[in-house]
Amino acid sequence: MKAFRSVTGIVVPLDRAHVDTDQIIPKQFLKSIRRTGFGPNLFDGWRYLDEGSPEKTENERQINPEFVLNKARYQDAKVLLARENFGCGSSREHAVWALEEFGLRAVLAPSFADIFYNNCFKNAVLPVVLAPEAIDALFQAADPGPLTLTVDLEAQRVSSGAGHDFGFEIDSHRRHCLLEGLDDIGLSLQYAEQIKQYERRRREAAPWLFDALR
């Protein structure tokens, strides 16, 4: 997993509450078990005017010019600004994969659905909880925008050159993992030598448990 220390970029304001994971990445695109290929279909039902399918490419689709991610001033945005309960619905990890592949490295909201929030930390996307008043102030600045923000995980601050400066809290273990680029597998591999030593001791102490593996 790639590390996350800070990101500076344009903010795209998605002024909708209770955005669920099927809206983030619709169910028809979940056929792949790979973590790539989902970015083009992020918010598919809103970004396009026609119905999407895995067989269609972006060039074959009808773009919705009114949807915020398609507006010129928000192109190459790095930060998504959202309303409460972002990421509710089913537990699909693909939702975070789609956000990350699209280029959105941080999501700011007053609250997140628990499973989506946890999935973000496992996929190098930083979910930041800010007070509703802070979110409102950022929405006012981002629309019409553009607003550029720096989301700094090391300092635990969100700031802009326009006078916005907000601190945020984050679990210390999750913070460490993101800063070091450690997902669950990466955490386990830190103890690879100890695991090997345990396996050798276990095989010596109870060889009959490993007979079926020969």
N, C-alpha and C positions, 0 to 999 in steps of 0.2 A: 504494500500500500504506500502511495506517495505521502510524504509528510505535509503537514499544514502548519505554517507559522503565521503568515499574514497574507491578506489579499487586498489589493487596491484596484477598484474598477467602478464602472458605471452601475448604478442601482436600477433594476427594473421593478416597478411597483405593480404587484398583482393584487388589486383591491377586492379580494373575495375571501370570505370566511369559510371555514370547514371544507377546504379543498381536499378531496380524497385521492387516494392512490390510483383509482381508476381514471380520474381526470388527469392526474400527472402522467401516467402511462397506461393507456387503455388495454384491456384484457387480450385483444386479438394480437398484440405484439409480444406476448409472453412465451412464445414457443421456444425461444432459444434459452439455453442455460449459461451461455457466455455472458460476460459483463459488458460487452460492447455491442454497438449497433442500435441502441435505444434512443440516443440523442435526437435523431431526426423526427422521432415521434413523441417527443416531450409535449405535453398538453395538446395532443393531436386533435382532439375534438374541438378545440378552440382556435388552434393555429391555422387550420385548414377549413375550407368550405365544403369539400367533398369528403366522403367516407373513406377512411384509410384502411389499408391492408398491408401485410408484410411484403407483398409482391410489388407494391408501388414504390417508386423512388420519389424524392422531393421534387424533382423536375416534372413529374407527372401529376402533381397535386395543384389544387387551387388555393392559393394563399388567402387568408382572411386579413385584409389590410387594417382592420379595426382592432385586432387583438394586440395587446401591449407588446408582446415579444417580437412582433413583426414590424413595429414602428422604427423608423430609421434612427431616431435619437437614442434608442436602447440597444442598438446592435453591439455585439461583443460585451454585453453586460456580464459582470462577474458575481454580482450580489443580487439575490432575490428578496424582495420585501413583501411580506404576506400578512394576512390577518390571522385571527385565532384558530386554534385546532388544525393547523396545517398538517397534512399527511394522514388524516384519519382514513378509516375504511380498512381494506384488507392489508395483510402484512407484507405484501410484495416488496422485496428488496430492489426490484427493477426500478422502482420510482426514484431511488437515490442514484442508481446507475445512470438513469436518463438525465437527471439534473447535472451530474458530474461531467458526463460526456458532452453535454450541451455547452459546458463552460461555467456553470454556476457553482462556485466553490463555497459559498456561504448563504444561509437562509436566515433572515431576521423576521421574527414573529412574536406576538405576545404569549403564544402557547403552541405546543406541538402535540400530536398524537404520540403516545409512548413508544410504540414499536417503530414508527418512522424515525423518531428522535434517536433511538438506539442504533438503527441501521445507518444513520448518517455517520456516526463515529467509526463504524466499521468500513466505511468507503470514502474516507478523506473529504467529507463535506461537513462544514461546521454549522450546526444549528444554534442560533443565538436567541435567547429569550430576553426581550426588553419590555419595559413597562408600556402599557397601552398609550400613555402620553408621549413616550419617545417614538413609538411606531407612528402615531398620528403626525408628529412633527416631521418625520422622515418622509411620509407620504406627501405632505404639503410641499416639501422641497423637491421630491422626485417627479412630481407631476405638476407642471409640464417638464421640468428637468432640462437637461440631464443633471443628475447629482452623482458626484464621485465620492465614494466612501473607502476608508481603510478599516478593515476588520482585522484586528491584531490579537491573535490568540495568546501570545506571550505576555502582552500587557493587559489582556482581557478588556479591551476598549474598542469602541466603534467611534470613528471620528471623521470629520470632513473639514475642508478648508472654509466652509461656510458657517462655522461656529457650532456644529453639532459635535457633542462629545459625551458618550455614554459608556459607563462601565457595565460589565456583565459577569455573572457567576457561572462557574463550570466545575464539574467534579474533577478533582485533582488527578485521578487515575485516567479518566478520559482525556484530559488535557495532555498528560504525559504521552499517551499513546498516539494522539494526533501529531504532537510536536515531533515525535520520533518515527512516525510512519509505521506504527505497529497495529496490525489487526490481530485477531485471535490466533491465527497461525504464526504470525511474527512473534507474538508474546511467548508461545510455546517453544519456538525455535531458540529463544534465548537460553533455554534450559536443555538444549539438545544433548550436551555431554552428560549432564546429571541423569537424563532419561536413559541414555545408553548404559551408564554405570548401573542403574537400577535393574535394567533388563538383564545384564550379565549376572548380577547377584541373584536375581530371581531364577534364572535358568540353572545356576549352580545349586541353589537350595532346593529346587523342586523340578528336576529334569523331566519327570514323568508328565508334567503339564505341557511339555513342548514336543512330545513324541509324535503327535498327529501332524506337526508342522514339518517333519523330516521327509 
